[in-house]
Amino acid sequence: MMTMPITIYHNPRCTKSRLSLALLNEKGFKPTIIEYLNHPPDHETLKSILTKLGISARELMRTNEQAYKDAKLDAPELTEDQLIDAMISQPVLIERPIVIHGNKAVIGRPPENILEII
């Protein structure tokens, strides 16, 4: 039986991210691990992730980060593309971890959310 690959956008310093990766491994999955702080997704990839998550760019942003406040990203006139570009230039703004399985994606907060798509 062929299974779809699983990808995790991972931050090894984040407890939720480490727990999500451990849960995937415990369930027998060997996900592709993307340390997004070092290798942020490009614009099209991030748009695709948002579509799979079924949320807006603003909903994926870590609004408590200083970079969010410094860049005044709470401005309501900012477009989806502007918010996506902000996350690419400042990947610390991307909520984590994101787990992708086929056409589905989920944020591993809490890590048990992952069970919905595997």
KOLPA-76176 format. One record per residue (C-alpha): chain; x, y, z. Coordinates in nm, 2 decimals. Layout:
 chain   east  north     up
     A      X      Y      Z
...
This chain:
 chain   east  north     up
     A   0.00   0.00   0.00
     A   0.14   0.34  -0.10
     A   0.10   0.61   0.15
     A   0.11   0.98   0.08
     A   0.42   1.16   0.21
     A   0.40   1.37   0.52
     A   0.58   1.70   0.56
     A   0.63   1.89   0.89
     A   0.73   2.25   0.90
     A   0.94   2.22   1.21
     A   1.12   2.44   1.47
     A   1.34   2.21   1.68
     A   1.34   2.47   1.96
     A   0.96   2.46   1.99
     A   0.81   2.21   2.23
     A   0.48   2.17   2.03
     A   0.69   2.11   1.72
     A   0.90   1.85   1.89
     A   0.60   1.68   2.03
     A   0.43   1.68   1.69
     A   0.73   1.52   1.53
     A   0.75   1.26   1.81
     A   0.38   1.18   1.76
     A   0.43   1.12   1.38
     A   0.73   0.90   1.45
     A   0.53   0.71   1.72
     A   0.26   0.64   1.46
     A   0.52   0.50   1.22
     A   0.56   0.80   0.99
     A   0.89   0.93   0.87
     A   0.80   1.28   0.76
     A   1.00   1.52   0.55
     A   1.13   1.77   0.80
     A   1.16   2.13   0.69
     A   1.32   2.36   0.94
     A   1.13   2.66   0.81
     A   1.33   2.92   1.00
     A   1.63   2.83   0.79
     A   1.43   2.73   0.48
     A   1.11   2.94   0.46
     A   0.86   2.84   0.20
     A   0.83   3.05  -0.11
     A   0.52   3.26  -0.19
     A   0.33   2.99  -0.39
     A   0.42   2.72  -0.14
     A   0.29   2.93   0.15
     A  -0.03   3.01  -0.04
     A  -0.08   2.64  -0.11
     A  -0.03   2.56   0.27
     A  -0.29   2.82   0.36
     A  -0.54   2.67   0.11
     A  -0.48   2.32   0.27
     A  -0.52   2.46   0.62
     A  -0.83   2.65   0.51
     A  -0.73   2.97   0.69
     A  -0.61   3.32   0.60
     A  -0.25   3.44   0.61
     A  -0.33   3.65   0.92
     A  -0.47   3.34   1.10
     A  -0.13   3.16   1.04
     A   0.07   3.45   1.19
     A   0.22   3.45   1.54
     A   0.08   3.79   1.64
     A   0.27   3.80   1.98
     A   0.61   3.80   1.80
     A   0.80   4.13   1.83
     A   0.86   4.12   1.45
     A   0.47   4.13   1.40
     A   0.45   4.44   1.62
     A   0.76   4.61   1.47
     A   0.63   4.57   1.11
     A   0.28   4.69   1.21
     A   0.13   4.38   1.06
     A  -0.20   4.43   1.24
     A  -0.29   4.70   0.99
     A  -0.62   4.59   0.84
     A  -0.54   4.72   0.50
     A  -0.26   4.47   0.44
     A  -0.35   4.22   0.17
     A  -0.30   3.84   0.19
     A   0.00   3.87  -0.04
     A   0.16   4.13   0.18
     A   0.11   3.92   0.49
     A   0.25   3.61   0.30
     A   0.55   3.81   0.20
     A   0.60   3.93   0.56
     A   0.60   3.56   0.68
     A   0.85   3.47   0.41
     A   1.09   3.75   0.50
     A   1.03   3.69   0.88
     A   0.96   3.31   0.91
     A   0.94   3.35   1.29
     A   0.59   3.49   1.22
     A   0.47   3.15   1.09
     A   0.27   2.95   1.34
     A   0.42   2.60   1.40
     A   0.43   2.32   1.35
     A   0.25   2.27   1.02
     A   0.19   1.91   0.92
     A   0.09   1.84   0.56
     A  -0.04   1.50   0.44
     A  -0.16   1.50   0.08
     A  -0.42   1.78   0.03
     A  -0.47   1.82   0.40
     A  -0.28   2.03   0.65
     A  -0.31   2.10   1.02
     A  -0.13   2.31   1.28
     A   0.00   2.09   1.56
     A  -0.13   2.30   1.84
     A  -0.21   2.08   2.03
     A   0.00   1.80   1.87
     A  -0.31   1.57   1.88
     A  -0.45   1.78   1.59
     A  -0.23   1.58   1.36
     A  -0.43   1.27   1.42
     A  -0.71   1.43   1.22
     A  -0.51   1.40   0.89
     A  -0.30   1.09   0.93
